[in-house]
Amino acid sequence: MVKVDRYRVVARFARLFPDPAVFEDQDRLVERYLVHSGLPKEKAIYLYQPEGEINPVDDSGKPAVASGAASFRFQGKNIMAEFMPNASLTLEYYDFGTGLSSEDHSRLWKKQRVGEMSFQLRDFGHETQGLNLTNVSELYEMMKKQSQTTSLSSIELAKMPENTFQVTVAYLKSQLRKSSEQDGLEVEVYAARDLSASEKDSLEKRLTRPSTGSTVYVILSKPSQLMKIETS
């Protein structure tokens, strides 16, 4: 059983300008903010945001719209730009092992500044979840010791909410790649639900067992010998 901390933050901007710090590469918005606020960069590899666009809403919960223009500090210059008044962003992320407590996370969010914009922290939520997850280091070592040029294994991530499933796959992928790079090997991680029927069929034949919506495939190989998923 692996314990994972899930955080939910609501940041309200009196004026939300089109700052790239918020609207570009949104999948790493939390990571950028926390590192800028004092999180050691080497710990950021344990933070994961669910994929997807982060959409601002107004105080009534409706999509925020630009309704004014004002001077905005950007890259050292003052420019005129439209802004969304009283716009809030809801940010969700998971901590798979930074070693920070919920108090540490709360303290970092109290910096309350993204790019050139300040915000009010309107909500900070935390819960710890237990995941029935294979030990990643043990899985990697087991696959590395197999005699085949290419090793194939599968993991079942059963009974997980969609967001948790998504970030857990991202966690597995990054941790396995970190280990494989140290050994000069290559790794690929696929969620069965994201593969075509023919791709799943190819992998199921190799493992001689059917996949489920919770199956994750891991392929470990030497460089230039990475196993391709057959689709014919």
C-alpha positions in Angstrom: 0.0 0.0 0.0 1.4 3.4 -1.1 0.2 6.6 0.6 -0.4 9.6 -1.7 -1.4 13.1 -0.6 -4.0 14.8 -2.7 -4.3 18.6 -2.6 -6.9 21.0 -3.9 -6.3 24.7 -4.0 -8.6 27.6 -5.0 -6.8 30.8 -6.0 -8.8 34.0 -6.6 -7.4 36.8 -8.7 -8.9 40.3 -8.4 -7.6 40.7 -12.0 -6.5 37.7 -14.0 -4.4 38.8 -16.9 -3.3 36.5 -19.8 0.0 35.7 -18.1 1.9 32.7 -19.7 2.8 31.7 -16.2 -0.9 30.7 -15.8 -2.1 29.9 -19.3 0.9 28.1 -21.0 2.0 24.6 -20.1 -0.8 24.3 -17.5 0.0 20.7 -16.7 3.1 22.0 -14.8 1.5 25.1 -13.3 1.5 23.7 -9.7 5.1 22.5 -10.1 6.3 25.9 -11.3 4.5 27.8 -8.6 5.8 25.5 -5.7 9.4 25.6 -7.0 9.2 29.3 -7.3 7.8 29.5 -3.8 10.6 27.5 -2.3 10.1 23.8 -3.0 13.5 22.2 -3.8 13.6 21.4 -7.5 14.7 17.8 -7.0 11.5 17.2 -5.1 9.3 18.4 -7.9 9.5 15.0 -9.6 7.1 13.7 -7.0 4.3 16.2 -7.9 1.6 15.3 -10.5 -1.3 17.3 -11.8 -4.1 15.7 -13.7 -4.0 16.6 -17.3 -6.5 19.0 -18.7 -7.1 22.7 -19.2 -7.6 24.8 -16.1 -10.5 27.2 -16.7 -11.1 30.3 -14.6 -14.5 30.9 -13.2 -16.2 33.9 -11.6 -17.7 34.2 -8.1 -20.9 32.6 -9.3 -19.1 29.6 -10.8 -19.6 30.6 -14.4 -16.7 30.8 -16.9 -14.8 34.0 -16.3 -14.8 36.5 -19.2 -12.6 39.5 -19.9 -14.4 42.7 -19.1 -11.7 45.4 -18.7 -8.2 46.4 -19.6 -5.4 47.8 -17.5 -1.7 48.2 -17.3 0.1 44.8 -16.7 3.7 44.2 -15.8 5.1 41.6 -18.3 8.8 40.7 -18.9 9.9 44.0 -17.3 7.6 46.2 -19.2 4.1 47.7 -18.5 1.7 46.8 -21.2 -2.1 47.2 -21.7 -4.0 43.9 -21.5 -7.5 42.6 -20.9 -8.2 41.0 -17.6 -10.9 38.8 -16.0 -12.2 40.3 -12.8 -12.6 38.2 -9.7 -11.5 35.0 -11.4 -10.7 31.8 -9.6 -8.6 28.8 -10.5 -9.1 25.4 -8.9 -5.8 23.4 -8.9 -5.6 19.8 -8.0 -2.4 17.9 -7.6 -0.9 14.8 -5.9 2.3 14.4 -3.9 3.8 10.9 -4.3 6.8 11.5 -2.0 8.3 15.0 -1.6 8.4 14.4 2.2 6.5 17.7 2.7 3.7 17.8 5.3 0.3 19.4 4.5 1.5 22.3 6.7 4.5 22.7 4.4 2.3 22.8 1.3 -0.1 25.3 2.9 2.8 27.5 3.8 4.1 27.5 0.2 0.6 28.5 -1.1 0.5 31.4 1.2 3.1 33.1 -1.0 0.1 33.9 -3.2 1.8 35.0 -6.3 1.9 33.5 -9.9 4.1 35.2 -12.4 3.4 38.9 -12.1 0.0 38.4 -10.4 -1.0 38.1 -6.8 -4.0 36.1 -5.7 -6.0 35.2 -2.6 -5.9 31.7 -1.3 -9.6 30.9 -1.0 -9.4 27.2 -0.2 -6.8 24.7 0.7 -7.8 21.0 0.9 -5.8 17.9 1.7 -6.5 14.2 2.0 -4.3 11.1 2.1 -5.2 8.2 -0.1 -3.9 4.6 0.1 -3.1 3.1 -3.3 -2.7 -0.6 -3.8 0.3 0.0 -6.0 3.2 -2.3 -6.9 6.6 -1.3 -5.5 8.1 0.5 -8.5 11.7 -0.3 -7.5 11.0 -4.0 -7.1 9.1 -4.1 -10.4 12.0 -2.5 -12.2 14.6 -4.8 -10.7 12.5 -7.8 -11.5 12.1 -6.8 -15.2 15.8 -5.9 -15.5 16.8 -9.4 -14.3 14.7 -11.1 -17.0 16.9 -12.7 -19.6 15.0 -11.4 -22.6 16.2 -8.5 -24.6 12.8 -6.9 -24.1 10.8 -7.4 -20.9 7.1 -6.9 -20.7 5.0 -6.7 -17.6 1.6 -5.4 -16.5 0.2 -3.6 -13.4 -3.4 -3.4 -12.3 -4.6 -0.1 -10.9 -8.1 -1.2 -9.9 -10.8 0.9 -8.4 -9.1 4.3 -8.8 -10.9 7.5 -9.7 -10.0 8.8 -13.2 -7.8 11.6 -11.9 -5.9 9.3 -9.5 -5.5 6.7 -12.3 -4.1 9.4 -14.6 -1.5 10.8 -12.2 -0.5 7.3 -11.0 0.4 6.3 -14.6 2.4 9.5 -14.9 4.2 8.7 -11.6 5.0 5.1 -12.7 6.3 6.4 -16.1 8.6 9.0 -14.6 10.0 6.8 -11.8 10.6 3.9 -14.1 12.3 6.2 -16.7 14.5 7.6 -14.0 15.7 4.2 -13.0 16.1 2.9 -16.6 18.2 6.0 -17.7 20.7 5.2 -14.9 21.2 1.8 -16.4 21.2 2.8 -20.0 17.9 1.1 -20.7 14.6 2.4 -22.2 11.1 2.0 -20.8 7.7 2.7 -22.2 4.5 2.7 -20.1 1.0 2.4 -21.7 -2.5 2.4 -20.1 -4.5 -0.3 -21.8 -7.5 2.0 -22.0 -5.5 4.4 -24.2 -4.5 1.8 -26.8 -6.4 0.7 -29.9 -8.0 -2.8 -29.9 -5.2 -4.2 -32.1 -2.5 -2.7 -29.9 -4.1 -4.3 -26.8 -4.5 -7.6 -28.6 -0.8 -7.6 -29.4 0.3 -7.1 -25.8 -2.3 -9.5 -24.4 -1.0 -12.2 -26.7 2.6 -11.6 -25.4 1.4 -11.9 -21.7 -1.2 -14.5 -22.5 -3.9 -12.8 -20.4 -6.6 -10.2 -21.2 -6.3 -6.6 -20.1 -8.9 -4.5 -18.2 -9.6 -0.8 -18.0 -7.2 -0.7 -15.1 -4.2 -2.4 -16.8 -1.0 -0.6 -17.3 1.8 -2.2 -19.5 5.5 -1.7 -18.9 8.1 -2.5 -21.5 11.8 -2.4 -20.7 14.5 -2.9 -23.3 18.0 -1.9 -24.4 18.3 1.2 -26.6 17.2 0.8 -30.2 15.5 -2.5 -29.3 12.3 -1.1 -27.8 9.5 -3.4 -28.5 6.9 -1.9 -30.9 3.2 -2.6 -30.4 2.1 -4.6 -33.4 -1.2 -3.4 -34.9 -1.6 -5.8 -37.7 
